[in-house]
């Protein structure tokens, strides 16, 4: 797993946390499936003792990754809609269904 925390910190921004946010972070401090999932999503190793800064950074990283993946999926969906509207997708399907001339040779 890569660990982005090896990079120099550019800025530490204040982060307002609600009571619910604090409770969620407390749950993530404890070993379990949620913490393992966060470790996988953030691509960072979360050892036994985890600082609050590391947890918040992991949550931030996982959130950004989810946003990027959703934006990419949205872009592909828009591209598919445009191709359907232009008939390009139907042309591609027709081409892919054609048999090659040598396919019937025995």
TADA-V336995 format. One record per residue. N is the residue number from 1. RES is the residue in three letters. PSI is psi in whole degrees, -180 to 180 (NA if undefined). BURIAL is 1 if it has 24 or more other ideal C-beta (glycine too) atoms within 12 Angstrom, else 0. Layout:
# TADA-V336995
<<N RES PSI BURIAL> <N RES PSI BURIAL>>
This chain:
# TADA-V336995
<<1 UNK 143 0> <2 UNK 158 0> <3 UNK 110 0> <4 UNK -11 0> <5 UNK -3 1> <6 UNK -16 0> <7 UNK 152 0> <8 UNK 141 0> <9 UNK 128 0> <10 UNK -41 0> <11 UNK 145 0> <12 UNK 112 0> <13 UNK 142 0> <14 UNK 144 0> <15 UNK 109 0> <16 UNK 130 0> <17 UNK 133 0> <18 UNK 172 0> <19 UNK -42 0> <20 UNK -41 0> <21 UNK -44 0> <22 UNK -40 0> <23 UNK -42 0> <24 UNK -41 0> <25 UNK -38 1> <26 UNK -39 0> <27 UNK -39 0> <28 UNK -20 1> <29 UNK -29 1> <30 UNK 135 0> <31 UNK 139 0> <32 UNK -176 0> <33 UNK -35 0> <34 UNK -42 0> <35 UNK -38 1> <36 UNK -41 0> <37 UNK -43 0> <38 UNK -42 1> <39 UNK -44 1> <40 UNK -45 0> <41 UNK -38 1> <42 UNK -10 1> <43 UNK 48 0> <44 UNK 145 1> <45 UNK 123 0> <46 UNK 98 1> <47 UNK -175 0> <48 UNK -52 0> <49 UNK 119 0> <50 UNK 131 1> <51 UNK 159 0> <52 UNK -38 0> <53 UNK -42 0> <54 UNK -42 1> <55 UNK -46 1> <56 UNK -41 1> <57 UNK -40 1> <58 UNK -42 1> <59 UNK -43 1> <60 UNK -46 0> <61 UNK -44 1> <62 UNK -39 1> <63 UNK -44 0> <64 UNK -39 0> <65 UNK -43 0> <66 UNK -39 0> <67 UNK -46 0> <68 UNK -43 0> <69 UNK -39 0> <70 UNK -41 0> <71 UNK -39 0> <72 UNK -45 0> <73 UNK -41 0> <74 UNK -41 0> <75 UNK -43 0> <76 UNK -38 0> <77 UNK -42 0> <78 UNK -40 0> <79 UNK -42 0> <80 UNK -40 0> <81 UNK -43 0> <82 UNK -40 0> <83 UNK -40 0> <84 UNK -42 0> <85 UNK -35 0> <86 UNK -8 0> <87 UNK 0 0> <88 UNK -39 0> <89 UNK -40 0> <90 UNK -40 0> <91 UNK -42 0> <92 UNK -40 0> <93 UNK -42 0> <94 UNK -41 0> <95 UNK -42 0> <96 UNK -24 0> <97 UNK -17 0> <98 UNK 140 0> <99 UNK 146 0> <100 UNK 150 0> <101 UNK -32 0> <102 UNK 1 0> <103 UNK -30 0> <104 UNK 1 0> <105 UNK 135 0> <106 UNK NA 0>>
